[in-house]
Amino acid sequence: MLTYLYVHPMIEVALLATLLSEHNSFHWDMSCADWNRNRIEILSDKSLNSDAHEYLIDYLRTKVEGECDAYIIGRK
């Protein structure tokens, strides 16, 4: 015989409200090294045009805290 724990629906709503109020899904960040790896991958993607490359790289750069220099791509 299965038994289920009854949880009042208002408790679920209260838990969901608490979770949403304490968590901002738009707040995340990445390291400078991760940004550089993503930048190289974006620039290598031939299915994206130059505007898409620039937009994605610039957007991801906003997710890096502090100073971050772009790796030089090419031969040494």
C-alpha positions in Angstrom: 0.0 0.0 0.0 1.4 3.4 -1.0 1.1 6.3 1.3 1.8 9.9 0.3 2.8 12.7 2.5 0.3 15.5 2.2 1.8 18.9 1.7 -0.4 21.9 1.8 -0.3 23.7 -1.6 0.5 27.0 0.1 3.8 25.6 1.5 4.8 24.7 -2.1 4.0 28.3 -3.1 5.9 29.7 -0.2 9.0 27.6 -1.0 8.9 28.6 -4.6 8.6 32.2 -3.7 11.5 32.0 -1.4 13.6 30.2 -4.0 12.8 32.8 -6.7 13.4 35.8 -4.4 16.9 34.5 -3.3 18.1 33.2 -6.7 18.7 35.5 -9.7 19.0 33.3 -12.8 20.7 36.1 -14.7 23.6 36.3 -12.2 26.4 34.0 -13.2 30.0 34.5 -14.1 32.9 32.8 -15.8 36.7 32.9 -15.4 38.9 34.8 -17.8 40.3 31.5 -19.1 36.8 30.2 -19.7 35.9 33.4 -21.6 39.0 33.1 -23.8 38.2 29.4 -24.6 34.6 30.4 -25.5 35.8 33.4 -27.5 38.1 31.2 -29.6 35.2 28.7 -30.1 32.8 31.5 -31.2 35.4 33.0 -33.6 35.9 29.5 -35.1 32.2 29.0 -35.7 31.7 29.5 -39.4 27.9 29.4 -39.1 27.9 32.7 -37.2 28.4 36.1 -39.0 30.8 38.8 -37.7 28.0 40.6 -35.8 27.0 37.4 -34.0 30.6 36.8 -33.1 31.0 40.3 -31.7 27.7 40.2 -29.8 28.3 36.8 -28.1 31.9 37.6 -27.2 31.0 41.0 -25.8 28.0 39.5 -23.8 30.2 36.8 -22.3 32.9 39.3 -21.4 30.3 41.0 -19.1 30.2 37.8 -17.1 34.0 38.0 -16.3 34.9 39.8 -13.1 37.9 42.2 -13.3 40.7 42.4 -15.8 40.8 39.9 -18.6 43.0 40.2 -21.7 42.1 38.3 -24.8 44.5 35.5 -25.8 46.4 36.2 -29.0 45.2 33.8 -31.7 47.6 32.8 -34.4 51.1 31.6 -35.0 54.1 32.6 -32.9 
